[in-house]
Each structure stands twice: as C-alpha cells, then as structure tokens.
Amino acid sequence: MADAFNLRIRPLTAAFGAEIEGIDTGSDLALETVQAIRAAWLRFGVLVFGGQTLDPAGHVAFTRRFGEPAVYTRTENACTGQPDVLVLSNVVIDGKPIGAATSGPYWHTDGHFLQCPPAGTLLYGKEVPPEGGDTCFVDMRAAYRALPVQLRTEINGSTFLMDRVQTLPFHYPERPVPPPAQKHRWPAMPQPVVRTHPETWANALYIGGIVPWRIAGLEPHRSDALMAQLHAIAFDEQRFGYRHRWRADDLLMWDNRSVVHRATAYDMARYRRLMCRTTIAGDLPSYALGKIDAAIDS
C-alpha cells in the first residue's frame, strides 16, 4: 500500500499547479496519501501525475477516492463497460469514432450549464500527439484577487444566466444550431459570477468563454461592458496560467470550482489521440465573502 511518505509535490508555477511524484494512482493508496493528494488539489488547483498506467476501471476507482463520479455527457462517447468514463479521441474503428474528436477549445469549467456542476475533472492521456493538443489552465482565484476593489465589490453576489443553447453556436460554429426543443433539456442556468469554494472558502471568478452573458439586474450595455472587462483581466495566461504539454500516460486532476481550462488544436489527420475523462460530482455553486478576500479588502 502506497503511503504519503513517498509523495513528492513539485510546484509547476510560483503559486498554481503542481506535479505529484512517487505515486501510482492505480495502486491501493493509504488514507493519508489520499488526504495529502486532496489537500494539494485544493491548494494548487491543477495536479499532474506523470507515468501512470490506468485502465478505465482503475481510472474510476481513483476518481472515487475523491467523490462520486458524475456523468452528464452523451452516452455514445462513453467507454464500453465503464459508463463513468468519457472517451476523447479521433480514432475511428470500423468506420465508427470511438469517442469525441474535439472538446473545449474555449475557456470553460466542466458542466457549467448544470445546476450542480462537477467539482473536479480527471483526464488521462493514453495516446497523445507529439505536438499540439495542449491543455491550458487559468487560476480564477488569482484572477479574482487581481480585480480592482471597486470591480470586485460590484460583481460580488451577482448572477448570470449560463445558456448552453446560446453557447454552442459561439464555441462550435461548424455544428448545427441547437433546435428550440433543446431548451427543455438545457434550460438557462443561473450561476454566480463569483463562486465561493465550499472547502477552502476562497472566492474565484466563475465565468467562461467569450459569450455575451447577461448579468442579472443590469442593463445590457453595462452587463456587456462588465463581462468584457472581466474576460480581459481573467484570461491572461501570462499572469494566471499554466499550459500543460501532454506526455503519454499523464493524468491530470483539476478543481472546476477554482480554475478554467481550454484545449488547443492538434493535427488530427496526422496524429492519434486517446484520452479518458471522469468528473467528480459537485454541489450547488454559491457566493459568500471569503475569509481571504475579506482580509485583502481590509
């Protein structure tokens, strides 16, 4: 049984992201090891486990150490025999894609359109292209703290409508426009502009890609200007970001309550990619003045 004494944490940037070394995520882990990983996950937002060997069952088992798997994506992209695992791949077998070939080229947090979005995501890269296909992250806690005090005060406690039907044409213009009936399946979901983490009590911006969201209670022109200002500050990879260059058998684990991410393109005609994803069930997003943020403004 692996214990916490073998675990080594190597920060990836000055304050965001870490690589966890000395751990086999497919093995039987001691409780204190799981607790140490969870503490690092909450602190750093993004964790990288290199050189892992995970089959779908092992992937799900490791996920369950941190919460119940959450399934909200289309069943046709699920792993055979493991419905909790989403397959992301451009591989085609017998004329049929084995998974979703493209995903998330825009800044987003997984399941943002759900009432209770997943708390975390675990993505395992079994086969990765030698170039392209990076995953980029931004620490939305740091972005929130970098906002001018007046701007933070204005958005604290605000909500906006996360409209998935409106989102898709912006993010995937090559796809057909969703029919009106999809509104019943994907109703517009009110979400806090600033989300308080239910475990750390730190606040983070909880916005995604460049879509003209409407902040409740504001005139359209003010809402648009405010969202544009937040986007311009938040999605600054130089200040708040980490870009992961995938290696085969990397496992990434990130906190959807405090970071956003996006995928970069790769040459799908030249290279194969096979990745598996699980997500951890979350709770209802909400806002409360965080202890850290109150101290900043005092």
N, C-alpha and C positions, 0 to 999 in steps of 0.2 A: 504494500500500500504506500503510495507516494505521500510524503509529508511536507509541511510548509518549510522545513529547513532547507530543502532542495530548491525552493522557489527563489528566483532572482528577478528583480524588477529593474529594467533599464529604460529610463525616460527617453522618448523619441524627440521631444522638443523641450523648451525651457519649462513649460507647465502643462503640456497637453499630450496625451497619448503615451503608451509605454509598451515595451516588449517584455513578455513574461517568458523566462528561460528556466530550464530544469524541470519542466512539467510535461507529462504525457497525458493529454486530455482524454485519451481513450482508456486510461487505466482506472483502477479503483482508487479514488482520491480520499484522503483523510478529511474529516470535517474542518480542521483548522486550515487545511490547504484551500478548500472551497471558500472559507471565510476570508482568507487572505486575497484570493482572486477577486471576490466580490468587493472587498474594500478598495482594491486597486481599480477596478472597473468604475466604481462610484467616484473615485478621486480623479482618474486620468481621462475618463470618457470613452477612450478607444484603447483596446488591448490587442496586441499581436502575439500569437503563439506560432512560432515557426517550426517546420519539420514534423508536423503531426501526421498521423495515419488514422483516418477516421472513415469507417463505413457509415451508411445512413443511420443504422441502429445506434452506433456509438455517438454520432452527432446528436441524436435526440437525447440519449442518456446524459451527455454532458450538459445539454441545454436544461434538462430537468433539475439539475443541481441548483439552478438559479430561479426557477419558476416553471409554471406550466407552459408548454408550447401553445402558441396561438396560430390558428390557421384562418386566413381571410382572403387568400388569393385563389385563382382559378384552379380547379381540380385537375385539368388536363396537363398542368405543369408540375404536378406532384410526383414525387419519387415512387416508383412501383413498390408496394409493400410498406411504405413509410409515408403516409399522407401528411405528416407534420413537416416534411422536408420539401421545399420548393427547389426545383432544378432550374438553373440558369445556364443555358448552353446553346451554341449554334450548331451542335452536332445533329445530323439527320440520319436516321436508321430506317431502311426500307421505305424511304420517301416520307417519313414522319419525323418532325422535330421531337427531340426528347425533352425539351424544356423551352423556356422563354429565351429568345436570342438576344433581346435588348432589355435594358432596365435602367430607369432613373438617371438620365443624363443631366438632370436639373437638380438644384439644391432642394432637398426634401428630408422629411423624417418619416420613417415607415408607418403606414397605416394612419396617416394624419386625418383622413376622412372618416375614421371610425370614432364612435362615442368614447371608447376606451382603447386608444392605440397601444400597440405593443411597447413594453418598457425597454426591451433590448433586442438586438439582432446578432446572430452568429452566422458568418459567411465563411465557407470552407472552399478553398481553391484547389481542386484536384488536378485540373489541367488549366494552365494559364498561358496567354500569348507572350512571346518574348519581348514584345513592345506594344505599348498602348494598353488600354483596359485597366488603367489605374483607378483607385477609389480615393476620392478627396473628401476631407472632413473639415468642418469648422466648429470651433468651441463656442457655442452660443451663450455660455455663461460669461466668457471673457468679452464677447461682443456686447452683451447687455451691460456689463460693468463699464465698458468704454463709452457708452452713450452719455451725452451731456445730461446733467441732473434734471434740467427742465424737461428734456425729452423723455427721460425715464419716468418722471412724475406724470407726464401726460398720458403715457401708454399703460402704466400700471393699472391693473384691474379691467382693461379694455378687452373686448372680444371681437373676433371677426368670423365670417362665415367661410368655412372650408368647403368649397363646392367642387366635388370631384368631376361632375359632368362638365363644369366650366374649365377645369384644369386640363383635361385630356387633350382638347384641340390645341392648347398652348404648348404642351410638352411633347405631344406626338402628332404633329400636323399631318403626317402621312397616313394616319389611321382615319377610318370613317368617323364622322361626328356622332357622338352617342345619341340614340333616339330619345325623345322626351320620356318614354317609359322608364328609362334608367333612373330618373329622378326618384322613383319609388324604391329602387334598390339602393341608391346612393343619395339620400337626402342631404341637403346642405347642413353641415355640422358646425355649430358654434364652438370656437376654440379660443382660449386665452391668448392674447398677443404676447404676454409674459407668463411663463409657466413656473410654478414653484415645485422643485423636486421633492417628492414625498418622503425621501430617505435622508437627503443631505440638507434640505431646506434652502438650497441655493436657487436663485432665480435665473432664468435663461430666456432669451427671445425664443418664441415658439412659432416662427413664421417659416415659410418655404419659398419656392421659386418665384420668378418674376411674373406674377399673375396679378391683375388688378383687383385684389381682395378689397372688400368694403369693411371698414371698422364700424361696428355698430354705434349709432348715435352721432356720427359725424357726417357733415355734408360731403358729397362725392369728391369735390375738389380738394378738401382738406384731408380726407382719407387717402386719396391717391398720393398727395404730396408727402404725407406722413409715412406711408408704406415705402415710397421711393427712397426716402431718407434712411429708413431702417435697412432696406436692402443694400444701399450704398455703403453703409457702415459695417453691416454684419458679414457680408460675403467677401471679406478681404482675406484671402488665403495667406498673404504675406504676414499679416498680424496675428491671425487667429487659427491658421490652418495646419493640417498635416496631410500630405499626399502619400498614399501607400502604393509602392511599386510591388506588385504581386510576385511571389515565388511559389513554385509548385508546393502544395501541402501546407500553405499558410492557413491559419484560422484566425479570423478577426471577430472581435466581440465589441459592440459599441452600445452606448446608452442613448436611446432615442429621446429621452427626456432632457438631454443637455447638449446634444450635437446634431448637426445636419450633415448629409453626405450627398455625393453625386458620383456617377460613373463616367469615365472618359471612354472615347471610342477606340476601337481596335479594328484591324483589317480582318473581317470575318470571312473573306474569301480565301485568305492565306493561312489563317491560324484557327486552331480549335480552342474552345474554352469550355470547361465543365466545372461548374460551381454549384454548391448546395447551400441552401439558406434555411435557418429556423428563426422564429421570433418568439419572444417571451411575453406572455400575457401581461397587460398593464392595467392601470386604473384610470379613473376619470380625471383628465387634466384640470388643474385649478390654479388660482393665484393667491398668494399671501405674501406680505412683505417679508422677505427672507432676512435672517439674522445678519448674514454677511453684508447684505445690501443696505440694511439699516445703519450698520456701522460705517459703511462707505459715505453715506449721506450725512452722517452726524458731524 
